[in-house]
Every structure is written in structure tokens, then in C-alpha cells.
Amino acid sequence: MNIIKHRYIYFLISLLVIVPGIAALIAWGFPLAIDFTGGSVLEVKFAPATARPASEDVIALYTAHGVKDAQVQTSGDDGLIIRSVEIDETKKEEIVAAMKTTYNADVTISQFTTVGPTVGSEVATGAVYAVIAAALAIILYITFAFRGVEHAFRYGVSAILAMLHDVAVVCGMEALLAHFLGWEVDSLFLTALLTVIGFSVHDTIVVFDRIRENSHLYRRIGFTQVVNHSTVQTLARSINTQLTVLLCLLALALFGGVTIRHFVVILLIGVFSGTYSSIFNAAPVLVVWENHEWRYWFNREKMKELLK
């Protein structure tokens, strides 16, 4: 199986997935949750469950009490999660009392959280720093771990490029899902993104480690052949390992409830992207770099020779 031969097809597939997401990100941006912008979240349950009002009615009730732009999400059969601008305890009690009276129901507060805009700004800044710090640490670690092979720094950079591919896919898909499904970017999205980064680099290192081993075993064949042989050897292991995770996440997405569905779907997208990039992007980038193929991109005959 010659996987590396078709490396530019894999790059094209990645581009076709990333570009629409980036376009959506530029056009629509991220609708940030209160974790980043500041605000309040009120989660309530209604008894009986049939008394739970429609989202439009709750928004109207909030507006009547001077709280505009509230967003309502259902939770189970009897619950609502209501996000709004920051409200205090007095306003919360006033709204809950109005719910009891208006909908003739027993309303129980499951959770009430308020985040100030300063805290939200600190969370957003910390998120950016966390991704940058993770990328730098990964480059340094892989360069050190692969110091016994030629051009060890390339392995670290290639792993980061594959990781950035997954970050771009996840962020682009999040922009699309947020626009069409009304999801918001919250701290759980950041958790999912950092988890995806870990999975992506973990699988990439497995492939790179096999390349390192085979580089010492097969000294008489070219680097491209060594990379392809190593990728094929780790293919079944990578797919089987990630497929186990994907099946668990799929079960959670289908049956885990609405409160974690956003988080799980982002993980599903990221783990699938990480599996793809580890096999079809990270190792081929090493080959492109080793052959300095950018010098021959407009030389058809030379490219045909390199892609044999």
C-alpha cells in the first residue's frame, strides 16, 4: 500500500474541509458564551414536566423583567437552561417567582452561575496562551525525543502543523455548527480543543517513532519508502485505537443528554480529524520537507518522478 504517493490528494482534502470552516469563522465568528463574555446562567426544573414553557415564553418573561437577549435551551424533559446578561440574586428570585406564578408549576433551581466580564476576558486570554504554550512545549519535546535522527526539529514542526490542521478543522466546524444550531463557544469547547490537541500529537508521535526505528533498520532505501512503510505498519493500530474512542463518543453524543452533546460532538470531529492528520498529513509533510518538493511544484516531470 503506497499511502505517501497520494500525499497531495490528502492535502487537497484537508484544504477542502478547512476553507469552508475558516470562511464561516470570518463571516460569522464565534458566538461566545458567558464563560468569555460574562453573564448569568439559570438552570431550572419544572414539576410537572408538562408545565415547562416554550422558549419564546421564557424569553418574553425575561424581557418583561428588564433582562434582554436571553437564550433558552431545553434540558431533559422538564428543565431549561437560560443564559442572559449578568443578573443578581434579587433579580433571579424575582424571575423564578414569576415563573411559578405564570406557569402554575413548582420551579426548582438546579444551578445559578454568574461570571463577570473581567473573568471572561481572563479565560479567553488564558485559552490563547494555553494553546501557544502547548505548541511550543510539543516542538521542544519532540525535537529532544528524536534527537537521535537527522533533522529532529522537522518532526516537531510537522507534528505542530498536523495539530494546527486539527485546530482549524475544529474551529471551522464550530463556527458552522454555532451558526446553524445556535451553539455557543464556552469553556467546555476549550476543554475539547485541548483534548483534541493531545490526541492528535499522541497519534502523530506513534507514527514518527516507527519512522525513527525504521530509519535505522532500512538504511539502503529512500526516506520516502521508509515513511510509507512506517505509516502502513502503524495504520491498523491508529485506526483501531481511535475507532474505539470514536464509538464511545458517538454513544455519548446519541444518549448522553443535551448538556454534554456540544462538547462530545466537538470531540468527535477533533478525534476523527486527528486520526486523519496523523496518518495522511504529518508523515507526508516530512517527505515534502525532506525532498524540498516546493522547488518542483511547477515542474510536472519532476513531480511525477517524486510521486512514483
PyMOL commands that set and color helices and strands:
alter all, ss='L'
color gray80, all
select helices_A, chain A and resi 4-28+34-37+49-51+55-64+89-103+117-145+152-181+187-217+223-255+258-291+293-296+300-306
alter helices_A, ss='H'
color red, helices_A
select strands_A, chain A and resi 39-47+71-75+79-84+106-115
alter strands_A, ss='S'
color yellow, strands_A
deselect
rebuild
show_as cartoon
